Amino acid sequence: MTKNKNKGNAKERRKWLLKIFLWSITISSSISLLTDSLLNRVNTLVAFILLIFIISLGIFFDIIGIAVTVADERPFHAMASKKIHGAKIAINMVKNADKVSTFCNDVVGDICGIVSGTMGAVIVAKVILIFRNFDFSVSENIMSSIISVIIGALIAASTICGKSLGKTYAINNSNAIVSKVSKLLYLIAKDR
């Protein structure tokens, strides 16, 4: 009996990994294509705004992933018994915390991190073009390196600090976060 259960779990795990792999490819290629095509058409300020959006999206999904792993399932059962919208979704999210966390933290969060790095490179190129119009006493290679390091450091620091603050917030407010997300998912599913 245990052997068959383990086979079933292994098969289900492989199926889940394949799904996550395909989701990763789909989401990353879509976001990369969208941001690349947008970044080439916008000015530097709009590019920075898009970058902030992508970093914020990664932080937002990281908060959800942490909140789901920490949340207590019991209050959602009480909500479900009172037929509160989204309670059953919240229960499923908490019961499948490993999968929700993988999707939120690893798929969306890591993709946002990769895309923000790519966006940073495009922004560096745009900023270098702006600085070419000024006469600085340093060479263009040194100026390019300085700009690249500054923008890369700002992206990394923003992501790390944002996720750090987000984790603390998610741990302290896990049930409220899961409740809000489940209600939002309920509304989205209801409209379909």
C-alpha positions in Angstrom: 0.0 0.0 0.0 2.8 2.4 1.0 4.7 1.5 -2.2 1.8 2.4 -4.4 1.2 5.7 -2.5 4.9 6.6 -2.9 4.6 5.8 -6.7 1.5 8.0 -6.9 3.2 10.9 -5.0 6.3 10.6 -7.2 4.2 10.7 -10.4 2.2 13.7 -9.0 5.4 15.5 -8.1 6.8 14.9 -11.7 3.6 16.2 -13.1 3.8 19.3 -10.9 7.4 19.9 -11.9 6.6 19.7 -15.6 3.7 22.2 -15.0 6.0 24.6 -13.1 8.6 24.3 -15.9 6.1 25.1 -18.6 4.6 28.0 -16.5 8.2 29.4 -16.0 8.9 29.3 -19.7 5.5 30.9 -20.6 5.7 33.7 -17.9 9.4 34.5 -18.4 9.2 34.7 -22.1 6.0 36.8 -22.0 7.4 39.3 -19.5 10.7 39.5 -21.3 9.1 40.0 -24.7 6.8 42.7 -23.3 9.4 44.6 -21.3 12.0 44.4 -24.2 9.5 45.7 -26.7 8.3 48.4 -24.3 11.8 49.5 -23.2 13.0 50.1 -26.7 10.1 52.5 -27.3 10.1 54.5 -24.1 12.3 57.2 -22.5 14.6 56.6 -19.6 12.1 57.8 -17.0 9.3 55.4 -18.2 11.9 52.6 -18.3 12.7 53.3 -14.6 9.0 53.2 -13.8 8.6 49.9 -15.5 11.6 48.6 -13.6 10.1 49.7 -10.3 6.9 47.9 -11.3 8.7 44.6 -12.0 10.7 44.8 -8.8 7.4 45.6 -6.9 5.6 42.7 -8.6 8.4 40.3 -7.4 8.1 41.6 -3.9 4.3 41.4 -3.9 4.4 37.7 -5.0 7.1 37.0 -2.5 4.9 38.3 0.3 2.0 36.0 -0.9 4.3 33.0 -1.0 5.6 33.6 2.5 2.2 34.4 3.9 0.7 31.1 2.5 3.5 29.0 4.1 3.0 30.6 7.5 -0.8 31.0 7.6 -3.0 29.0 9.9 -5.7 26.9 8.2 -8.2 26.9 11.1 -9.7 30.4 10.7 -10.4 29.7 7.1 -12.4 26.6 8.0 -14.5 28.8 10.3 -14.9 31.3 7.5 -15.9 28.5 5.1 -18.6 27.3 7.5 -20.0 30.8 7.5 -19.9 30.7 3.6 -17.6 33.7 3.4 -16.4 34.2 -0.2 -12.9 33.0 -0.9 -12.6 30.8 2.3 -12.4 27.5 0.4 -9.7 29.0 -1.9 -7.8 30.1 1.2 -8.0 26.6 2.6 -6.7 25.1 -0.7 -3.9 27.7 -0.8 -2.7 26.8 2.7 -3.1 23.0 2.1 -1.0 23.4 -1.0 1.4 26.0 0.5 4.5 24.3 -1.1 3.0 24.7 -4.6 1.7 28.2 -4.0 5.0 29.2 -2.5 7.0 27.7 -5.4 4.8 29.5 -7.9 4.9 32.9 -6.1 8.4 32.9 -4.8 10.3 30.9 -7.3 8.5 31.2 -10.6 7.1 34.8 -10.4 9.7 36.2 -7.9 12.8 34.8 -9.7 11.5 35.7 -13.1 11.0 39.3 -11.9 14.5 39.3 -10.6 15.9 38.1 -13.9 13.8 40.5 -15.9 14.8 43.4 -13.6 18.4 42.6 -14.3 17.8 42.6 -18.1 15.9 45.8 -17.8 18.7 47.3 -15.8 21.1 46.6 -18.7 18.8 48.4 -21.1 18.5 51.3 -18.8 22.2 51.5 -18.4 22.5 51.8 -22.2 19.9 54.6 -22.2 21.6 56.4 -19.4 25.0 56.1 -21.2 23.5 57.7 -24.3 22.3 60.6 -22.2 25.7 61.1 -20.5 27.5 61.0 -23.9 26.1 64.6 -24.5 28.1 65.8 -21.5 31.8 66.4 -21.4 33.3 64.5 -18.5 36.9 64.1 -17.6 36.7 60.3 -17.4 36.7 58.0 -20.3 33.5 56.5 -21.7 34.4 53.0 -20.6 34.9 54.1 -17.0 31.6 56.1 -17.1 29.8 53.1 -18.5 31.2 50.9 -15.7 30.2 53.4 -13.0 26.7 53.7 -14.4 26.3 49.9 -14.7 27.5 49.3 -11.1 25.2 52.0 -9.7 22.1 50.8 -11.5 22.9 47.2 -10.7 23.4 47.9 -7.1 20.2 49.9 -6.9 18.2 47.1 -8.4 19.8 44.5 -6.0 19.4 46.7 -2.9 15.7 47.5 -3.8 14.9 43.9 -4.4 16.6 42.6 -1.3 15.3 45.4 1.1 11.8 45.1 -0.4 11.7 41.3 0.0 13.1 41.6 3.5 10.4 44.1 4.6 7.8 42.0 2.8 8.8 38.8 4.6 8.4 40.5 8.0 5.0 41.9 6.9 3.9 38.5 5.5 4.9 36.6 8.6 3.1 39.1 10.9 0.0 39.3 8.7 -0.2 35.9 7.0 -3.9 35.1 7.5 -5.0 38.6 6.5 -2.9 38.4 3.3 -4.2 34.9 2.4 -7.7 36.1 3.1 -7.4 39.1 0.8 -5.7 37.1 -2.0 -8.3 34.3 -1.8 -11.1 36.9 -2.0 -9.4 38.4 -5.1 -9.1 35.0 -6.7 -12.7 34.3 -5.8 -13.8 37.5 -7.6 -11.6 36.6 -10.7 -13.0 33.1 -10.8 -16.6 34.3 -10.3 -16.3 36.6 -13.3 -15.3 33.8 -15.7 
